[in-house]
Amino acid sequence: MSVGLEFAVGGLAGLLDCCVLHWVDTLKVRAQDRRPLLMDLKTGGKLNLQGKPLLPATASVLRSVYAGFSTNFSLKVPYMAGLFACMQANKHMIGMAEKVSGREISPGTAQMISAALTGIEVSLFLGPLEMVRIQGQNCGKGGIVDATRAVYNSAPTPRTMFGAVNAFSRGLNATTHRELKYCLGQFVLCGAIADQVRTVRPPFWCVGGLRPRILTMLLSMRRWPR
């Protein structure tokens, strides 16, 4: 696949992820942070639904669990698009380097190098976007503009360019470590495991000589660009 096509596929995946699963991520992070799962965005306390009619109560719940949607959208779509595009671009660059040098490396090594580079590259723009998303989605600071302002206001006063950069890049080392492990696992380890499973003969994990539908579906979902 071309870099442009990988970028488009990744962006579409990020869009669907945000629209369908934003609330799952919101509840997960609030549980980890020991915040009320249904949080009142004005007070930061537990959302009070007592005595509310069904429709207003439902609207309040949706506003709570989809808090900071624009911040997550502005992170997830470029992140997913960049993730797959960078991986494909790195593979192309390694291929070009092999042609120029006249030396070839094993496909597994090339895949590992591409995945490691991808983890570092996406972290550079993911780190600041994560800071904005945390303020909007997890802390209920509002949409992308208000959440960005909240991150900027967390810089020491008097605020300088260096202080603002430091505020938006907090936790960049941790983000890089996480993305390195994620990319190596996603693009290298999972791909290798899936390829090995495909070669296994069917006796103990197949029914009637056919793979179970769920296993076939999981294998078809793995992403290991060639």
C-alpha positions as a Markdown table, in Angstrom:
| # | Residue | x | y | z |
|---|---|---|---|---|
| 1 | Met | 0.0 | 0.0 | 0.0 |
| 2 | Ser | 1.1 | 3.6 | -0.7 |
| 3 | Val | 1.9 | 6.0 | 2.1 |
| 4 | Gly | -1.1 | 8.2 | 1.1 |
| 5 | Leu | -3.5 | 5.2 | 1.2 |
| 6 | Glu | -2.1 | 4.1 | 4.6 |
| 7 | Phe | -2.6 | 7.7 | 5.8 |
| 8 | Ala | -6.2 | 7.7 | 4.6 |
| 9 | Val | -7.0 | 4.3 | 6.2 |
| 10 | Gly | -5.4 | 5.3 | 9.5 |
| 11 | Gly | -7.4 | 8.5 | 9.5 |
| 12 | Leu | -10.7 | 6.7 | 8.8 |
| 13 | Ala | -9.9 | 4.2 | 11.6 |
| 14 | Gly | -9.2 | 7.1 | 14.0 |
| 15 | Leu | -12.5 | 8.8 | 13.0 |
| 16 | Leu | -14.5 | 5.6 | 13.6 |
| 17 | Asp | -12.7 | 5.0 | 16.9 |
| 18 | Cys | -13.6 | 8.5 | 18.2 |
| 19 | Cys | -17.2 | 8.4 | 17.2 |
| 20 | Val | -18.0 | 5.0 | 18.4 |
| 21 | Leu | -15.6 | 4.3 | 21.4 |
| 22 | His | -14.9 | 7.8 | 22.9 |
| 23 | Trp | -17.1 | 7.1 | 25.8 |
| 24 | Val | -15.2 | 3.8 | 26.6 |
| 25 | Asp | -11.9 | 5.7 | 26.8 |
| 26 | Thr | -13.5 | 8.4 | 29.0 |
| 27 | Leu | -14.9 | 5.9 | 31.5 |
| 28 | Lys | -11.6 | 3.9 | 31.6 |
| 29 | Val | -9.5 | 7.0 | 32.4 |
| 30 | Arg | -11.9 | 8.3 | 35.0 |
| 31 | Ala | -11.8 | 5.0 | 36.7 |
| 32 | Gln | -8.0 | 5.0 | 36.7 |
| 33 | Asp | -8.0 | 8.5 | 38.0 |
| 34 | Arg | -10.7 | 7.8 | 40.7 |
| 35 | Arg | -13.0 | 10.4 | 39.3 |
| 36 | Pro | -16.8 | 9.8 | 39.1 |
| 37 | Leu | -17.6 | 7.8 | 36.0 |
| 38 | Leu | -20.5 | 10.1 | 35.2 |
| 39 | Met | -18.9 | 13.4 | 36.1 |
| 40 | Asp | -20.7 | 16.7 | 36.3 |
| 41 | Leu | -18.6 | 18.9 | 33.9 |
| 42 | Lys | -19.4 | 22.0 | 35.9 |
| 43 | Thr | -18.5 | 20.9 | 39.4 |
| 44 | Gly | -16.2 | 17.9 | 38.7 |
| 45 | Gly | -18.3 | 15.8 | 41.1 |
| 46 | Lys | -20.8 | 13.0 | 40.5 |
| 47 | Leu | -23.5 | 13.7 | 38.0 |
| 48 | Asn | -26.9 | 14.0 | 39.7 |
| 49 | Leu | -29.6 | 12.5 | 37.6 |
| 50 | Gln | -32.2 | 12.2 | 40.4 |
| 51 | Gly | -35.6 | 13.5 | 39.4 |
| 52 | Lys | -34.6 | 14.3 | 35.8 |
| 53 | Pro | -36.9 | 13.1 | 33.0 |
| 54 | Leu | -35.5 | 10.4 | 30.7 |
| 55 | Leu | -34.5 | 12.6 | 27.7 |
| 56 | Pro | -32.7 | 15.3 | 29.7 |
| 57 | Ala | -31.0 | 12.6 | 31.8 |
| 58 | Thr | -29.9 | 10.8 | 28.7 |
| 59 | Ala | -28.5 | 14.0 | 27.2 |
| 60 | Ser | -26.6 | 14.8 | 30.5 |
| 61 | Val | -25.1 | 11.3 | 30.4 |
| 62 | Leu | -24.0 | 11.7 | 26.8 |
| 63 | Arg | -22.5 | 15.1 | 27.5 |
| 64 | Ser | -20.5 | 13.6 | 30.4 |
| 65 | Val | -19.1 | 10.5 | 28.6 |
| 66 | Tyr | -18.4 | 12.4 | 25.4 |
| 67 | Ala | -16.7 | 15.3 | 27.2 |
| 68 | Gly | -13.7 | 16.6 | 25.3 |
| 69 | Phe | -14.7 | 14.9 | 22.1 |
| 70 | Ser | -13.0 | 17.5 | 20.0 |
| 71 | Thr | -9.7 | 17.1 | 21.9 |
| 72 | Asn | -9.8 | 13.3 | 21.4 |
| 73 | Phe | -10.8 | 13.7 | 17.8 |
| 74 | Ser | -7.9 | 16.1 | 17.2 |
| 75 | Leu | -5.5 | 13.6 | 18.7 |
| 76 | Lys | -6.8 | 10.2 | 17.5 |
| 77 | Val | -7.3 | 11.0 | 13.8 |
| 78 | Pro | -3.9 | 12.5 | 13.1 |
| 79 | Tyr | -2.3 | 9.9 | 15.4 |
| 80 | Met | -3.8 | 6.9 | 13.6 |
| 81 | Ala | -3.2 | 8.4 | 10.2 |
| 82 | Gly | 0.4 | 9.3 | 11.1 |
| 83 | Leu | 1.0 | 5.9 | 12.6 |
| 84 | Phe | 0.3 | 3.9 | 9.5 |
| 85 | Ala | 1.7 | 6.5 | 7.1 |
| 86 | Cys | 5.0 | 6.7 | 9.1 |
| 87 | Met | 5.3 | 2.9 | 9.2 |
| 88 | Gln | 4.9 | 2.7 | 5.4 |
| 89 | Ala | 7.2 | 5.6 | 4.7 |
| 90 | Asn | 9.9 | 4.1 | 7.0 |
| 91 | Lys | 9.6 | 0.8 | 5.1 |
| 92 | His | 10.1 | 2.7 | 1.8 |
| 93 | Met | 13.1 | 4.5 | 3.2 |
| 94 | Ile | 14.7 | 1.3 | 4.4 |
| 95 | Gly | 14.1 | -0.2 | 0.9 |
| 96 | Met | 15.8 | 2.8 | -0.7 |
| 97 | Ala | 18.7 | 2.6 | 1.7 |
| 98 | Glu | 19.1 | -1.1 | 0.8 |
| 99 | Lys | 19.2 | -0.2 | -2.9 |
| 100 | Val | 21.8 | 2.6 | -2.5 |
| 101 | Ser | 24.0 | 0.6 | -0.2 |
| 102 | Gly | 23.7 | -2.6 | -2.2 |
| 103 | Arg | 23.1 | -4.6 | 1.0 |
| 104 | Glu | 19.9 | -6.2 | 2.2 |
| 105 | Ile | 18.6 | -6.8 | 5.7 |
| 106 | Ser | 16.2 | -9.5 | 6.8 |
| 107 | Pro | 12.5 | -8.7 | 6.5 |
| 108 | Gly | 12.1 | -9.1 | 10.3 |
| 109 | Thr | 14.9 | -6.7 | 11.1 |
| 110 | Ala | 13.5 | -4.1 | 8.6 |
| 111 | Gln | 10.1 | -4.5 | 10.2 |
| 112 | Met | 11.5 | -4.0 | 13.7 |
| 113 | Ile | 13.5 | -0.9 | 12.6 |
| 114 | Ser | 10.5 | 0.6 | 10.9 |
| 115 | Ala | 8.3 | 0.0 | 13.9 |
| 116 | Ala | 10.8 | 1.6 | 16.3 |
| 117 | Leu | 11.2 | 4.7 | 14.1 |
| 118 | Thr | 7.4 | 5.0 | 13.9 |
| 119 | Gly | 7.1 | 4.9 | 17.7 |
| 120 | Ile | 9.5 | 7.8 | 18.0 |
| 121 | Glu | 8.0 | 9.8 | 15.1 |
| 122 | Val | 4.4 | 9.7 | 16.3 |
| 123 | Ser | 5.4 | 10.5 | 19.9 |
| 124 | Leu | 6.7 | 13.9 | 18.8 |
| 125 | Phe | 3.3 | 15.1 | 17.8 |
| 126 | Leu | 1.3 | 12.8 | 20.1 |
| 127 | Gly | 2.8 | 14.1 | 23.3 |
| 128 | Pro | 1.4 | 17.7 | 23.1 |
| 129 | Leu | -1.9 | 16.4 | 21.8 |
| 130 | Glu | -2.2 | 14.0 | 24.7 |
| 131 | Met | -1.8 | 17.0 | 27.1 |
| 132 | Val | -4.7 | 18.8 | 25.4 |
| 133 | Arg | -6.8 | 15.6 | 25.4 |
| 134 | Ile | -6.3 | 14.9 | 29.1 |
| 135 | Gln | -7.5 | 18.4 | 30.0 |
| 136 | Gly | -10.6 | 18.2 | 27.7 |
| 137 | Gln | -11.7 | 14.5 | 28.0 |
| 138 | Asn | -10.5 | 13.6 | 31.5 |
| 139 | Cys | -10.6 | 16.8 | 33.5 |
| 140 | Gly | -13.7 | 18.3 | 31.8 |
| 141 | Lys | -12.0 | 21.5 | 30.7 |
| 142 | Gly | -14.0 | 21.9 | 27.6 |
| 143 | Gly | -13.3 | 21.6 | 23.8 |
| 144 | Ile | -10.0 | 21.8 | 22.1 |
| 145 | Val | -9.6 | 25.6 | 22.5 |
| 146 | Asp | -10.4 | 25.7 | 26.2 |
| 147 | Ala | -8.3 | 22.5 | 26.8 |
| 148 | Thr | -5.3 | 24.0 | 24.9 |
| 149 | Arg | -5.6 | 27.2 | 27.0 |
| 150 | Ala | -5.7 | 25.1 | 30.2 |
| 151 | Val | -2.4 | 23.4 | 29.3 |
| 152 | Tyr | -0.9 | 26.8 | 28.4 |
| 153 | Asn | -2.0 | 28.2 | 31.7 |
| 154 | Ser | -0.3 | 25.4 | 33.6 |
| 155 | Ala | 3.1 | 26.8 | 32.5 |
| 156 | Pro | 5.0 | 28.7 | 35.2 |
| 157 | Thr | 4.5 | 32.5 | 35.4 |
| 158 | Pro | 5.7 | 34.7 | 33.9 |
| 159 | Arg | 5.0 | 32.6 | 30.9 |
| 160 | Thr | 7.7 | 32.3 | 28.3 |
| 161 | Met | 8.0 | 30.3 | 25.1 |
| 162 | Phe | 10.3 | 27.8 | 26.8 |
| 163 | Gly | 7.7 | 27.4 | 29.6 |
| 164 | Ala | 4.9 | 26.9 | 27.2 |
| 165 | Val | 6.9 | 24.3 | 25.2 |
| 166 | Asn | 7.7 | 22.5 | 28.5 |
| 167 | Ala | 4.0 | 22.5 | 29.5 |
| 168 | Phe | 2.9 | 20.9 | 26.3 |
| 169 | Ser | 5.8 | 18.4 | 26.2 |
| 170 | Arg | 5.4 | 17.0 | 29.7 |
| 171 | Gly | 5.6 | 13.3 | 29.8 |
| 172 | Leu | 7.1 | 13.0 | 26.4 |
| 173 | Asn | 9.6 | 10.4 | 27.5 |
| 174 | Ala | 6.9 | 8.3 | 28.9 |
| 175 | Thr | 4.8 | 8.7 | 25.7 |
| 176 | Thr | 7.8 | 7.7 | 23.6 |
| 177 | His | 8.4 | 4.6 | 25.7 |
| 178 | Arg | 4.8 | 3.6 | 25.4 |
| 179 | Glu | 4.6 | 4.1 | 21.7 |
| 180 | Leu | 7.9 | 2.2 | 21.1 |
| 181 | Lys | 6.5 | -0.8 | 22.9 |
| 182 | Tyr | 3.1 | -0.4 | 21.2 |
| 183 | Cys | 4.5 | -0.2 | 17.7 |
| 184 | Leu | 6.9 | -3.1 | 18.2 |
| 185 | Gly | 4.1 | -5.2 | 19.6 |
| 186 | Gln | 1.5 | -4.1 | 17.0 |
| 187 | Phe | 3.7 | -4.3 | 13.9 |
| 188 | Val | 6.3 | -6.9 | 14.8 |
| 189 | Leu | 5.2 | -9.3 | 17.5 |
| 190 | Cys | 1.5 | -9.5 | 16.7 |
| 191 | Gly | 2.3 | -10.0 | 13.0 |
| 192 | Ala | 4.8 | -12.7 | 13.7 |
| 193 | Ile | 2.4 | -14.5 | 16.0 |
| 194 | Ala | -0.4 | -14.3 | 13.5 |
| 195 | Asp | 1.8 | -15.7 | 10.7 |
| 196 | Gln | 2.8 | -18.6 | 13.0 |
| 197 | Val | -0.9 | -19.3 | 13.9 |
| 198 | Arg | -1.8 | -19.4 | 10.2 |
| 199 | Thr | 0.7 | -22.3 | 9.7 |
| 200 | Val | -0.7 | -24.4 | 12.5 |
| 201 | Arg | -2.6 | -27.5 | 11.4 |
| 202 | Pro | -6.2 | -27.5 | 12.5 |
| 203 | Pro | -6.9 | -30.5 | 14.8 |
| 204 | Phe | -7.3 | -29.0 | 18.2 |
| 205 | Trp | -8.5 | -25.4 | 17.4 |
| 206 | Cys | -10.8 | -26.1 | 14.4 |
| 207 | Val | -14.2 | -27.5 | 14.2 |
| 208 | Gly | -14.9 | -29.8 | 11.2 |
| 209 | Gly | -11.6 | -28.7 | 9.6 |
| 210 | Leu | -12.7 | -25.0 | 9.6 |
| 211 | Arg | -11.2 | -22.2 | 11.7 |
| 212 | Pro | -13.6 | -20.7 | 14.2 |
| 213 | Arg | -15.1 | -17.5 | 12.8 |
| 214 | Ile | -13.8 | -15.4 | 15.6 |
| 215 | Leu | -10.2 | -16.5 | 15.2 |
| 216 | Thr | -10.3 | -15.9 | 11.4 |
| 217 | Met | -11.8 | -12.4 | 12.1 |
| 218 | Leu | -9.0 | -11.6 | 14.6 |
| 219 | Leu | -6.3 | -12.7 | 12.2 |
| 220 | Ser | -7.7 | -10.7 | 9.4 |
| 221 | Met | -7.7 | -7.5 | 11.6 |
| 222 | Arg | -4.0 | -7.6 | 12.3 |
| 223 | Arg | -1.9 | -4.9 | 10.7 |
| 224 | Trp | 1.5 | -5.9 | 9.4 |
| 225 | Pro | 2.2 | -4.0 | 6.1 |
| 226 | Arg | 4.5 | -5.9 | 3.7 |
